[in-house]
Amino acid sequence: MSKIQKAACIGGGVIGGGWIARFLLAGIDVKVFDPHPESRRVVGEVVANAERAYAMLTGAPLPVRGRLIFADSLEEAVADADWIQESVPERLELKRGVLNLIDAAARPEALIGSSTSGLLPTELQRDMRHPERLFVAHPYNPVYLLPLVEIVGGSKTSAATIRAAIDRLAPIGMKGVHIAREIEAFVGDRLLEALWREALWLIKDDICTVETLDDVIRYSFGLRWAQMGLFETYRIAGGEAGMRHFLAQFGPCLAWPWTKLTDVVDLDDALVEKIGRQSDEQAAGRSIRELERIRDENLVGILQTLKGSDGGKGWGAGKLLKAFEDGLWAEGGRRDALHDTARPLKLVETKVSPAWVDYNGHMTEHRYLQVFGDTSDALLRLVGVDLAYVRDGHSYYTVETHIRHLGEAKLGQAIHATCQILSADDKRLQVFHTIHDSDTGAALATAEQMLLHVDSKAGKATPAPEKILTKVMAIAEAHATLPQPEGTGRHVGQKREG
């Protein structure tokens, strides 16, 4: 089994809540146990932020959201799960005790991941009856957007468990990387700790403020790291001679007394107050939830840019997003078959992303066309024109479009698009799409389009095969009984009646 069917999350704080959102939005039912009195509120807010981010992240059809169930006990939460994620506070005895309870109550074949940032899995699995299925699954915040998970096994963790964990992360859009040997703080946190240690000294010694330090990161190497990491960035810095030249040129600098990485700063009350005061000034009154939403919007923009890199094949986390979306499109095509064809088909649901708006805060013209194109794509998947069909050299091409703008779609607004087939034959498909305000149902824009079935290899229109035509004509015949949409057959500049 390569997909997670049912998940359990023990702990619903910042990281636990992120795991819950990631699972739910991948269509996985999640049982949660967290005795904290505010857990339902916190989890609800994290999931709401995640749903907002996903509406901006992808136009691919997300699966039906999994069910969120708050269990009354740990045992109830884990009883039928095949992936159990422990995210309780970072204290060895607490985590060890919780993992032992999970181990005793879970099914023997269930995988058990710990969200620890640095505790060794060998220490965590010490008293478990089935230690071979315990591993560290260390994610990064926000878990629902950042895809990396460090997978670290202990001395008793089986190789099969490591492989299964990595395999089951891919379908939910995450990348599991196997850390070959357990080591305190693993890899990511070791790198962050080194940077954090030096940053604290720079603030203590009044070299700069916290805002200046953050600006140095986000306006320079932070942008490079987002898409290439450290070593590949430095390879480029070595010029045509590559990494060896870089090491030869800059290696001696490592012996210079530039940093205080071996010294520990004293986080006394004065330094804590200094950092706290500067951080408050930097936040400029924004709440944590506001900052989270801004962070999510920025991450979505970076991921979308990386998705289109390298000639559209994607790069880094963007390549992973593209693969995740391909899976969503494939699954979405199968779900489309459940649509009621006795009315215009509701094919696309989304929200207006910050990347979609102009200086007026309204959706730009080309984004309306994008939504209409997504609606056509959803219709084509419904009739069998999926990614495999297109790769085989056949598709429908849009040859004519007439768009009317009737209202304004604004930032964050929930919208959906419907499709009515006006006419069809063996080569042609005439459709009428409408974008609606999801709250009021009001029509915001319409598009009438003509599509031709083509042999892309031959470069000409050809009749669609029977298996496609049968589905097209079934919908067309059902839609023939519907009233013609207002605006059908209009031309540019034609006055509206009434």
BELWO-V153715 format. One record per helix or strand of 3 or more residues. SS is the DSSP state (a for helix, b for strand). FROM is the first residue (numbers start at 1). TO is the last residue. If there is no record, write none. Layout:
SS&FROM&TO + SS&FROM&TO
//
This chain:
b&6&10 + a&14&25 + b&29&33 + a&39&57 + b&68&70 + a&74&78 + b&83&86 + a&92&105 + b&111&114 + a&121&124 + a&131&133 + b&134&139 + b&148&153 + a&159&170 + b&175&178 + a&188&204 + a&210&218 + a&221&228 + a&231&237 + a&239&255 + a&269&283 + a&288&307 + a&317&338 + b&345&351 + a&354&356 + a&365&382 + a&387&391 + b&394&405 + b&414&424 + b&428&437 + b&443&455 + a&466&479
//
